Amino acid sequence: MFLHLGNDSCVYAKNIIAVMDIENASTSKITKEYLSAVGRNKQVIYCSYDMPKSFVVTLDDELTERVYISSISSATLIKRLKLITKSNY
């Protein structure tokens, strides 16, 4: 199943490693360094040009890591993810 992250961006639910609130997570030095590193490596995909509220870390079958920046809140994305995973079982 897919999780919609905004605009035309969707990811496989099985590939999701983390869904983070960007405001709370970016207060950590480690998280800031991580986001800077993936940005330098061009692993960041912006799902919207609106104010970012969350980021989603994915790892696909080829072990390629990507970070999606979304204008949808992390709480909403987590609720959607729970609905998707609940419907699969």
For each residue, the residues with C-beta under 8 A, 3 or more apart:
1: 12 13 84 85 87 88
2: 10 11 12 13 84
3: 10 11 12 13 16 56 77 80 81 84
4: 9 10 80
5: 9 10 11 47 56 68 70 72 77
6: 9 47 48 50 70 71 72
7: 47 48
8:
9: 4 5 6 45 47 68 70
10: 2 3 4 5
11: 2 3 5 15 16 56 58 68
12: 1 2 3 15 16 58 60
13: 1 2 3 16 81 84 85
14:
15: 11 12 58 59 60 61
16: 3 11 12 13 19 56 57 58 81
17: 57 58 59
18: 56 57
19: 16 54 55 56 74 77 78 81
20: 24 25 31 54 55 56 57 74
21: 24 25 53 54 73 74 75
22: 25 26 52 53 54 55 69 74
23: 26 27 53
24: 20 21 27
25: 20 21 22 28 31 55
26: 22 23 31 32 35
27: 23 24 31
28: 25 31 32
29: 32 33
30: 33 34
31: 20 25 26 27 28 34 35
32: 26 28 29 35 36
33: 29 30 36 37
34: 30 31 37 38
35: 26 31 32 38 39 44 55 67
36: 32 33 39 40
37: 33 34 40 41
38: 34 35 41 43 44 65 66 67
39: 35 36 42 43 44
40: 36 37
41: 37 38
42: 39
43: 38 39 64 65 66 67
44: 35 38 39 66 67 68 69
45: 9 66 67 68 69
46: 49 52 68 69
47: 5 6 7 9 68 69 70 71 72
48: 6 7 52 69 70 71
49: 46
50: 6 71
51: 71
52: 22 46 48 55 69 70 71
53: 21 22 23 70 71 72 73 74
54: 19 20 21 22 69 70 72 73 74 77
55: 19 20 22 25 35 52 67 68 69 70
56: 3 5 11 16 18 19 20 67 68 70 77
57: 16 17 18 20 65 66 67
58: 11 12 15 16 17 65 66 67 68
59: 15 17 63 64 65
60: 12 15 63 64 66
61: 15
62:
63: 59 60
64: 43 59 60
65: 38 43 57 58 59
66: 38 43 44 45 57 58 60
67: 35 38 43 44 45 55 56 57 58
68: 5 9 11 44 45 46 47 55 56 58
69: 22 44 45 46 47 48 52 54 55
70: 5 6 9 47 48 52 53 54 55 56 77
71: 6 47 48 50 51 52 53
72: 5 6 47 53 54 76 77
73: 21 53 54 76 77
74: 19 20 21 22 53 54 77 78
75: 21 78 79
76: 72 73 79 80
77: 3 5 19 54 56 70 72 73 74 80 81
78: 19 74 75 81 82
79: 75 76 82 83
80: 3 4 76 77 83 84
81: 3 13 16 19 77 78 84 85
82: 78 79 85 86
83: 79 80 86 87
84: 1 2 3 13 80 81 87 88
85: 1 13 81 82 88 89
86: 82 83 89
87: 1 83 84
88: 1 84 85
89: 85 86
